[in-house]
């Protein structure tokens, strides 16, 4: 009897492994069908970027990391740069989204926004002032205030990464013509999307 149970256990283990493998393949196929992919390097037409403007240290660190991953040199002066990226504002906020019947807050909206522009070292604007604005809604429970604060911090961190990804895609849309510090760059309307 023990032998039969062991055999059945092995069979069910093999069957479970097969089902899990099939589920994994199905999940990957479904994700790839909807356009999901692992984010890779972004092809930027500039190799030397100067960062300026008002940004939090956390945002600067995230942006610098993404630039370095994409083989972009962060230079210390405008004269060394191919592109100057100015972060005009960076804002993170929390707004009350809803209340319950007792007047207690039940949900918040987390907001992250940056305004930026890009120009060449000669001051010629390559990308006019634009902004990236993200929101996330989050439920609130008065009993879990500490965990809520941690969750908000994690949301802001994730949103910061999303903003940097969008910023990198917009920078990659600036087409640079041959020649250092070329003022003849274009951004097509289709590329700005």
C-alpha positions as CSV (number, residue, x, y, z in Angstrom):
1,X,0.0,0.0,0.0
2,X,2.9,2.4,0.7
3,X,4.3,1.7,-2.7
4,X,1.0,2.7,-4.4
5,X,0.8,5.9,-2.4
6,X,4.4,6.8,-3.3
7,X,3.8,6.0,-7.0
8,X,0.6,8.2,-6.9
9,X,2.5,10.9,-5.2
10,X,5.2,10.9,-7.9
11,X,2.6,10.9,-10.6
12,X,0.8,13.9,-9.1
13,X,4.1,15.7,-8.6
14,X,5.0,15.1,-12.3
15,X,1.5,16.2,-13.3
16,X,1.7,19.3,-11.1
17,X,5.1,20.2,-12.7
18,X,3.7,19.8,-16.2
19,X,0.7,21.9,-15.4
20,X,2.9,24.6,-13.8
21,X,5.2,24.6,-16.8
22,X,2.3,24.9,-19.2
23,X,0.8,27.7,-17.1
24,X,4.2,29.5,-17.2
25,X,4.4,29.2,-21.0
26,X,0.8,30.3,-21.4
27,X,1.5,33.3,-19.2
28,X,4.6,34.4,-21.1
29,X,2.7,33.9,-24.4
30,X,-0.2,36.1,-23.2
31,X,2.2,38.8,-21.9
32,X,4.1,38.9,-25.2
33,X,0.9,39.0,-27.2
34,X,-0.2,42.2,-25.4
35,X,3.1,44.0,-26.1
36,X,4.7,43.5,-22.7
37,X,8.5,43.2,-22.7
38,X,11.5,43.6,-20.4
39,X,12.8,47.1,-20.7
40,X,16.1,47.2,-22.4
41,X,18.5,49.9,-23.2
42,X,17.2,53.0,-24.9
43,X,19.1,54.4,-27.9
44,X,19.9,58.0,-27.1
45,X,21.5,60.1,-29.8
46,X,23.6,61.9,-27.2
47,X,26.6,60.6,-25.3
48,X,27.3,63.6,-22.9
49,X,24.5,65.1,-20.9
50,X,24.6,67.9,-18.4
51,X,21.8,67.7,-15.7
52,X,20.5,70.9,-14.2
53,X,17.5,72.2,-12.3
54,X,15.4,71.5,-9.2
55,X,15.2,67.8,-8.4
56,X,15.3,65.7,-5.2
57,X,18.4,63.6,-4.6
58,X,16.3,60.5,-5.0
59,X,15.1,61.6,-8.5
60,X,18.6,62.6,-9.5
61,X,20.0,59.2,-8.4
62,X,17.4,57.3,-10.4
63,X,18.0,59.5,-13.4
64,X,21.7,59.2,-13.2
65,X,21.5,55.4,-12.9
66,X,19.3,55.2,-16.0
67,X,21.7,57.4,-18.0
68,X,24.7,55.4,-16.9
69,X,23.0,52.1,-17.8
70,X,22.4,53.6,-21.3
71,X,26.1,54.5,-21.6
72,X,25.6,58.2,-21.2
73,X,28.3,60.3,-19.6
74,X,27.2,62.8,-17.1
75,X,29.4,65.9,-17.6
76,X,30.1,68.6,-15.1
77,X,29.8,71.6,-17.4
78,X,27.5,72.7,-20.2
79,X,30.5,73.2,-22.5
80,X,31.3,69.4,-22.4
81,X,27.7,68.4,-23.1
82,X,25.9,67.4,-26.2
83,X,22.6,67.9,-24.5
84,X,21.5,69.9,-21.4
85,X,18.6,68.4,-19.6
86,X,16.9,70.8,-17.2
87,X,14.4,69.5,-14.7
88,X,12.2,72.6,-14.1
89,X,10.1,71.1,-11.3
90,X,9.6,67.9,-9.5
91,X,6.5,67.4,-7.3
92,X,5.2,64.6,-5.3
93,X,1.8,65.0,-3.6
94,X,-1.0,63.1,-1.8
95,X,-4.6,64.2,-2.2
96,X,-7.7,62.8,-0.5
97,X,-9.7,60.8,-3.0
98,X,-12.7,59.6,-0.9
99,X,-14.4,59.5,2.5
100,X,-16.6,56.9,4.1
101,X,-20.0,57.6,5.7
102,X,-18.4,58.6,9.0
103,X,-16.2,61.2,7.3
104,X,-13.0,59.2,7.6
105,X,-10.6,59.1,4.7
106,X,-10.8,55.8,2.7
107,X,-8.5,56.5,-0.3
108,X,-5.8,58.8,-1.5
109,X,-4.4,59.8,-4.9
110,X,-0.6,59.9,-5.1
111,X,0.7,62.3,-7.7
112,X,4.2,62.6,-9.2
113,X,5.0,65.2,-11.8
114,X,8.1,66.7,-13.4
115,X,8.5,69.5,-15.9
116,X,11.6,69.5,-18.1
117,X,13.2,70.8,-21.2
118,X,16.2,70.0,-23.3
119,X,18.6,72.2,-25.2
120,X,22.0,72.1,-26.7
121,X,25.1,73.9,-25.2
122,X,24.4,76.9,-27.4
123,X,21.0,77.4,-25.7
124,X,19.0,76.2,-28.7
125,X,15.9,74.4,-27.5
126,X,15.7,70.8,-28.7
127,X,12.7,69.9,-26.7
128,X,10.3,72.6,-25.4
129,X,9.1,72.5,-21.8
130,X,7.0,69.4,-21.3
131,X,5.8,67.5,-18.3
132,X,5.2,64.0,-17.2
133,X,2.3,63.5,-14.8
134,X,1.5,60.2,-13.1
135,X,-1.2,59.3,-10.5
136,X,-1.9,56.2,-8.5
137,X,-4.9,55.6,-6.2
138,X,-4.4,53.9,-2.9
139,X,-6.9,52.7,-0.3
140,X,-6.4,53.9,3.3
141,X,-7.2,52.1,6.5
142,X,-6.9,54.1,9.8
143,X,-5.7,51.0,11.6
144,X,-2.6,50.5,9.4
145,X,-1.1,54.0,9.3
146,X,2.6,52.9,9.5
147,X,2.2,50.3,6.7
148,X,0.3,52.9,4.7
149,X,3.2,55.4,4.9
150,X,5.6,52.6,3.7
151,X,3.3,51.8,0.8
152,X,3.1,55.5,-0.2
153,X,6.9,55.7,-0.2
154,X,7.0,52.5,-2.4
155,X,4.4,54.0,-4.8
156,X,6.4,57.2,-5.1
157,X,9.6,55.2,-5.8
158,X,7.9,53.1,-8.5
159,X,6.4,56.3,-10.0
160,X,9.8,57.9,-10.0
161,X,11.2,55.0,-12.0
162,X,8.2,55.2,-14.4
163,X,8.8,58.9,-14.9
164,X,12.5,58.4,-15.6
165,X,11.6,55.7,-18.2
166,X,9.2,58.0,-19.9
167,X,11.7,60.8,-19.8
168,X,14.3,58.6,-21.4
169,X,11.9,57.6,-24.2
170,X,11.2,61.3,-24.9
171,X,14.9,62.1,-25.0
172,X,15.5,59.2,-27.4
173,X,12.9,60.9,-29.8
174,X,15.2,63.8,-30.3
175,X,17.0,63.1,-33.6
176,X,20.5,64.4,-33.8
177,X,22.1,65.2,-37.1
178,X,25.8,64.5,-37.6
179,X,28.3,66.9,-36.0
180,X,29.0,67.7,-32.4
181,X,26.7,70.3,-30.8
182,X,24.6,70.3,-33.9
183,X,21.7,72.7,-33.5
184,X,19.8,70.9,-36.3
185,X,17.9,68.4,-34.3
186,X,14.3,67.4,-34.8
187,X,11.6,65.8,-32.8
188,X,8.8,64.3,-34.9
189,X,5.3,64.5,-33.5
190,X,5.0,60.7,-33.8
191,X,8.2,60.2,-31.7
192,X,6.9,62.5,-28.9
193,X,4.1,60.1,-28.1
